Amino acid sequence: MIERDLAPLLQKAAETFPAVTLTGPRQSGKSTLCRSLFPDFHYVNLERPDTRRYAQEDPKAFLQDLKGGAILDEIQNVPELTSWLQVQIDDDPAPRQWILTGSQNFAISESVSQSLAGRTATLNLLPLTLNEAQRFEQVGLDSLEQVVIRGGYPRIFDQDLDPSDWLASYVATYVERDVRSLAGISDLMAFQRFLGLCAGRSGQVLNYSALANDCGVSQPTAKAWTSILQASFLIFTLPAWSGNIRKRLIRSSKLVFVDTGLLCWLLDIRTEEQLRSHPLKGAIFESWVISEIYKRRHHANERRGLYFYRDQSGLEVDLLIETTGQIDLVECKAGQTITSSMARPLKRLAEMLPEDDVRSAAIVYGGEEQQHRQNISFVPWRNLPDLLDK
């Protein structure tokens, strides 16, 4: 078990709130993290049919049996349990600590917001970031392609598994179980096709009409299925930045996959050689950089402040990070060689913004050499964690 970046925040929340809700995709390491941080707590897996049935049929007795602290894993299987938890927390003269985990954001968010508002802290544990993955000393991460294809699901690293084999099983399990429970989708083949089409659009502006037409479903269905992918923490959307610039901006969001290992698997990329020559290599690299920053911010409980910029004149910057009124500009370039043209979008946007608003400008690229030219940092891909720590 490696140290996860979220661990100190989770421990602090457990000292402050009577309950902590930890969400994230399946297999992101939620149970492992909670059991390692709270070894004296009862562990209850609500995936078990007998345990789930007991919690559903007699929730009051179920909770009273858990003396001291308890980890309730996959709480979305018994969402009504949160109402009884509210009573337990408010009435128990000897308070207990409750750690709730789950992998379906819609079901958890609704029940927690209704029943445990003000009583629980909510945190997200996403797949491994690069600096977390590097803590698995037995697994080599020597090339960018290897990092991108392997992705960040902990079991792949912990057991040194072949990413393709593990991800094939993961997708099958996700589609067969989670999709049915979230939305009751009957046409699983259509949904699998939709998932693949979304992979081909990672790093691109989300166009529901085009996505629906390509998949052969209605636009409302495409929107609903996109929401399911978001609820399962497989994708997120990056909104367009709408600062005080007079030019008209494009308001649509970008679709980005949380894990590039899964993204590559869905695109039938199995080897480093395939990725190096793939026509979507640039979009995949952009997805990797943005998702790294997205994961790092979530593990610091910072869930907002990430945007992209595009206007109708064609100017586009991949990522804007807004922090305390200032902006960091980030461009993503998969190429291994630094060229002067890489910096043009950053320079143009920096000139349009008030000088005091831009804190830094960086280009994360696929090479190995760190450089700084005209107030723009050229950051090698493997140094991305250092950029984020500044």
N, C-alpha and C positions, 0 to 999 in steps of 0.2 A: 504494500500500500504506500503510494507516494503522498507527499503533502500536496493538497489542493489549495489553490490561491484563495478560494472562498472560505476555507476553514476558520481563520480568525474572525471573520464577519459572522459566521454561523454561531461560533461559540459566544461572541458578544451578544448576539440577538437572543440566545438562549438564557443569558444572564439577565436580560432586560424585560423580555416578554414571557407570559405564561405559556405561550405556544409559538412555534416557528413552523412555517410552511415552506418546504423546499420543493420546487418544481423543476422540470427539465425533461429532455427526451428520454425514452427508455434506454437503459444501458449507459447513461452518462456518469454513473458512479454515485448516485444519491444514497442508496442503501449502504454501500461500503463506507462512504464518508461519515454518515450518521452513526453507524455502529462503531466506527473507530473513535469518533469524538465523544460518544456517550456509551461507553462499554457497560455501564451499570444499569442502563435502562432496559426495560422489557422491550423485546422486538416482536412486533406482530405484523405478519404479512397478510394483507387483505386480498391477495390473489388466491389464497387457499380457500377452496369452497366451504370447508367446515367452519373456518374462522369467520369468513364473510357472512355465512348464514347466522352464526351466533350473534355477530354485531348487528345484523339487520333485525333479528327476531327479538333480542333483548338487549338493546344498546345500553341501558342503564346498568344492568348487571355486568355487561362486558367491560365497561369503563371502570366500574368499582373494583373489578378483579385486578386491575393494573395499578398496584400500589407503587408509590414512588414515581419515577419518570417512565415514559413509554414512547417508543418509535412506532407510529402507525404508518406502515408502508403501503403505497398505492391507495391512498384515501379516496380517490375518485370512484372506487368500486362501491363505497358505502357513503355517498355524499351527505345523507341525512344524519350521519354520525356527528357532523360539525355542530348541529343544533343541540345535541346532548352534551357535546364538549363545552359549549357556551354555559350551560347550566352547571356543569361540573366545575368549570373555572370560577364562575361567579359565586357558587354556594359552598365550595369545599373549604372548610376552615384550615385544612392543611394542604396548601396548593401543591400541585404536581406539575412537572414540566412535560409538555407534549410536543413531540417532533412529528410533523405530518409531511409525508412525501407523496408525490404523484407525478404522472406523466401525461396528463390531459389538461391543458391549461384552461379550457372553457369550463369544464365540469368543476374543477377546483376553484377557479376564480369566483364563479357564481356562488357556490356554497360558502366559501370562506368570507366573501364580502358581505353576505347576508347574515351570517351567524357569528363570525369571529372578528368583526371589525373592531379595531382598537385593542384586540387581545392577542393578535399574532403578527409577527414580522414575516414578510414573504420574500424569499430569495430564489434565484434561479441558478442551477448548476448545469452548465452546458458542456459539450465535449471538450477534451483537453486543448489548451492553447499550446503553442510551440514550446514555451518555457516549461510548461508542465510535462509535456511529452519527453523533453530532454532529460527529465529526472529518472526515466526508465533506462538505466545504464546498459541493460542487456540488449537494447534495441538501437541499431544504428540509424541515424538520420543524416546521411552524408550529402544528399543532393536535394535540391528543391523539388524535383519530380517525385522523389521518394516520400518527402514530407506531405506533398499534396495528395498523392494516391493513398497513402496510409490513413490520412484523416486523423480524427481525434477521439475515437471511442476507446475507453480505457482497456477493455478486455483484449483488444487487438494487441496492445502493448504489453499488458501484464502477462499474457500467455504466448506472446510472439507468434500470433496467428497470421495466416495469409489473409490480407484484407478482402480479397475478392470472395473467398469462401464464406467468411464471417458476414460480410455485408449482404450476400445473397440470402442467407438465412434471416438476417435482420429485416430486409425488405419484405420477405415472404410473411414473417411473423407480424410485422406492422400492418400490412395490407389485410391479412386475414383476420386479425384480432382488433386492432385499434380502430381501423376505419369503420368496421361494422358497428362497433360500440359507439362511435362518435356520431355517425350520420346514417347508419343503416343502408349503406350503398349496396345495391344488389348487383350492379354491373362492375365487378372488380376488374375485369379486363380493361374497361374504359378508364377506370381510375388509374390503373397501372400505366396506361398509355399517357394519361394526363400528367402523371408524375415524371415520366420521361421527357415530355414536351417542356415541362417546367425546368428540368435540368438543362435543356438546350437554350433556355432563356436566362439562366443565372447571370447576373451582372448587367442585365438589360432592363429598360423601362417596361413595366408590366402593362400589356395591352390585352384586356380581357376579351375583347371582341375577336382578335386574331387567335388567341389561345383557344377560345371556344370553337371557332371555325375549324382549326387544325385538328382538334380532338373529336369533333362531331357532336358536341353537346351545346346546350344553350348558354348564353352569357351569365344568367343567374346561377346556373350550375357551376360554371367555371369559377365564379366568385365564391360560392359556397365551398367548393373543393380547395380553393386557395386558402380559405380560412381554416380548413381542417389541417392543412399542412403547417400553417402557422401555430395552430393549437397544439400540434404534436411536436413543435420545436424543430421541424425539419427545414423550414425556411423562415426568413423575416423580410420585411419590406423596408427599404431605405427611402424616406421621403425627400422630395425636392426642397432645397433651401429657399426660403422666401424672406430674405432680409430686405432692407430698405434700398433696393436698387431699382431704378426706374424701368429698366428693360423688363419686358414681359417674360416670365419664367414658365417653363413646362412644369405642371403641377403633379403629374403622375409619379408613382413611386417605382423604384427599382426592386426587382425580385432577386434575392440573394440566398443561396444555400448556406445553412449553418456549418455543415461539414463537407469539405471537398473530397474526402474519401468516398462518401455516399454519392456526391455529385459525379465523380469520375466513374464510379460503378454504373450509375444510371446511363452514362454516355458511352458505355462499353469500352472504357479505357482501363486496361489491365496492366500495362507495362510502362516503364519510364520512357521507352522509345516511342510508344504510341502518343504519350502526352507531349513529348518534344515537338512532334510534327503535326499535332492535332490543330485543325482550323480554329477551335475555340480555346486554344491555350491562353490567349490574352484575357478572355473573359473569366476563365477558371482561375488564373492568377489574381485577377482583380477580386474575385469572390473570396479567395483565400485571405488576402490582405484585409479586406473589409470584415470578414468573419472573425479574424484574429482580434481586431480592435473591438468588434461587437462583443465577443466572448470576454475579453479582458475587462471591459466596462461593466458587463453584467456581473462578473465575479467581484467587482468592487461596488456593486449595487448602484451603478450609474446606468440607467436604462434609456436615457434620452440624450439628445445632442449630436446625433450622427445624421448627416444629410449628404446629398450629392447636388451638384450645380449643373444646370444646362439651360441655355437660353435659345431663342429662335435664330440667333445669328450663327449658331453652331458651336459656341464656346461651351466646353464641358470640363468639369473637374470631378474626379471620381469620388472624393470624400471630403467633407467639411466637418470638423469636430469642434463643436461650440462648447466652451467652458468659461463660466464666469464672465460672460460678455465679450470674450475674445475667441478668435477662430484659428484653428490649425488646418492648413490646406494639405491634402495628400493626393498624389497621383500614383497610379500603379502601372508599371511597365515590365512585361515579362522578359524583355530582351536582356542580354548579358552585357551589352556594351552601352556606355553612356554617350548620348548625343545631345547637341545643343537644342534640337527640336523638342526633346522631352519636356523642357521647362517652359515652353511657350504658353500653354494654358494657365499654368500657375502664375506666371508673370502678368498675363492679361487680366486675370481675375483680381490679383493683388492690387493692380493699378486702379481697378474700378471700386475697390472697397476703401473706406477710410483707413488711413495708415495705422492708426492706433488699434484698429480692430483685428489686424492680422498678427498673430503671435509668432507663427512659424510656417514654413512651406517646405515640404519634403516629397521626394520621389522615391518610392520603394521599388526596387528593380531586381531582376533575376541574376545580377552579377555578384561579384565578391569584393569590390573596392569601394571604400567609403570616401566620399568627396563632398566638398562644400563650395558652391559657385554662386556668386551674386545673390547671397542671402537664401539660397536654396540648397538643402541637404540632399545628397544622393545616398540612399540607405540600402545596403545589400539586404536581400531577403532574410538572411539568417540573423541580422542585427535588428529586425523589427521589434523584438521585446525591449531592446535598449531604447528605441525611439519612444515606445509607449511608457517607459518608466520615467521619462523626463518631465 
